[in-house]
Amino acid sequence: MNLPFAKVRESGSLVWLSGEIGFEEDGSLVPDITHQTDRILQRVQATLAGEGCTLADVISCTVYLTDAAQFAPFNEAYAKWFSAPLPVRTTVLAGLVLPDALLEITVVAQKPAAE
């Protein structure tokens, strides 16, 4: 599907990623919040790698969650992907365009300084 936005943009040392949803390679959605979180962060990690960044370079995450009851399992899965210093994060309850998507995550990263 060709949508009218960029997947990733850079400005100076900052890298912005458009929101990711928990799609498998075949285009299907993984079945639950834990697996969708893991799949999204795998995709974020791969996109960041293409920009010369890692998850350690993420400075901000915005999470769009469709069900407040899913916050605890989401948070548990999310916590496994980041270590100190943790990125700042905002979590918003929202309706998503895809009916089976339980969350969407967008990130901002800062490229490491050249050595």
C-alpha positions as CSV (number, residue, x, y, z in Angstrom):
1,M,0.0,0.0,0.0
2,N,1.4,3.4,-1.0
3,L,0.4,6.0,1.5
4,P,1.1,9.8,1.2
5,F,3.7,10.1,4.0
6,A,7.3,9.3,4.7
7,K,8.2,6.4,6.9
8,V,11.2,8.2,8.2
9,R,12.6,11.8,8.1
10,E,15.8,13.4,9.3
11,S,16.4,17.0,10.4
12,G,19.9,17.7,11.7
13,S,20.7,15.0,14.2
14,L,17.1,14.0,14.8
15,V,15.3,11.1,13.1
16,W,11.4,10.9,13.1
17,L,9.6,7.6,12.4
18,S,6.0,7.5,11.3
19,G,3.7,5.4,13.4
20,E,4.2,1.7,13.3
21,I,1.5,-0.9,13.7
22,G,2.1,-4.6,14.5
23,F,2.1,-6.1,11.0
24,E,3.7,-9.4,10.1
25,E,5.7,-9.6,6.9
26,D,2.6,-11.0,5.1
27,G,0.6,-7.9,6.1
28,S,-1.5,-9.6,8.8
29,L,-1.7,-8.2,12.3
30,V,-0.2,-10.2,15.2
31,P,-3.0,-11.3,17.6
32,D,-2.4,-9.6,20.9
33,I,-1.0,-6.5,22.6
34,T,2.2,-8.2,23.7
35,H,3.0,-9.5,20.3
36,Q,1.9,-6.3,18.6
37,T,4.2,-4.3,20.9
38,D,7.1,-6.7,20.1
39,R,6.5,-6.6,16.4
40,I,6.2,-2.8,16.3
41,L,9.5,-2.4,18.2
42,Q,11.2,-4.9,16.0
43,R,10.1,-2.8,13.0
44,V,11.2,0.4,14.7
45,Q,14.6,-1.1,15.5
46,A,15.1,-2.2,11.9
47,T,14.1,1.3,10.5
48,L,16.4,3.0,13.0
49,A,19.3,0.7,12.0
50,G,18.9,1.9,8.4
51,E,19.4,5.4,9.7
52,G,22.5,4.6,11.8
53,C,20.6,4.5,15.1
54,T,19.6,1.9,17.7
55,L,16.8,1.9,20.3
56,A,19.3,3.4,22.7
57,D,19.2,6.6,20.5
58,V,15.4,6.9,21.0
59,I,14.6,10.1,22.9
60,S,10.8,10.1,22.6
61,C,7.9,7.7,22.0
62,T,4.3,8.4,21.5
63,V,2.0,5.4,22.0
64,Y,-1.6,5.3,20.7
65,L,-3.4,2.6,22.7
66,T,-7.0,1.5,21.9
67,D,-7.9,0.0,25.2
68,A,-6.8,1.3,28.7
69,A,-7.2,-2.3,30.0
70,Q,-4.3,-3.3,27.8
71,F,-1.9,-0.7,29.4
72,A,-0.3,-3.2,31.9
73,P,0.6,-5.9,29.3
74,F,1.7,-3.3,26.8
75,N,3.9,-1.6,29.4
76,E,5.5,-4.9,30.4
77,A,6.3,-5.8,26.8
78,Y,7.5,-2.3,26.0
79,A,9.9,-2.2,29.1
80,K,11.9,-5.1,27.7
81,W,13.0,-3.1,24.7
82,F,14.5,0.0,26.4
83,S,17.2,0.5,29.1
84,A,18.4,3.6,30.9
85,P,18.4,6.4,30.0
86,L,14.8,5.7,29.0
87,P,13.1,7.7,26.3
88,V,10.3,10.1,27.4
89,R,6.9,8.7,26.5
90,T,3.3,9.8,26.1
91,T,0.6,7.2,26.0
92,V,-2.8,8.3,24.5
93,L,-6.0,6.4,24.3
94,A,-7.1,6.6,20.7
95,G,-9.1,4.9,18.0
96,L,-7.0,3.6,15.1
97,V,-7.8,3.4,11.5
98,L,-7.2,-0.4,11.3
99,P,-9.8,-2.1,13.5
100,D,-7.6,-4.9,14.7
101,A,-4.6,-2.7,15.6
102,L,-4.3,-2.4,19.3
103,L,-1.6,0.2,19.3
104,E,0.6,2.4,17.2
105,I,4.0,3.7,18.2
106,T,6.0,6.6,16.8
107,V,9.5,7.6,17.9
108,V,12.1,10.3,17.6
109,A,15.7,9.4,17.9
110,Q,18.9,11.4,18.0
111,K,21.8,10.2,15.8
112,P,24.9,9.3,17.7
113,A,27.7,11.9,17.4
114,A,30.3,11.1,14.8
115,E,33.5,9.9,16.3
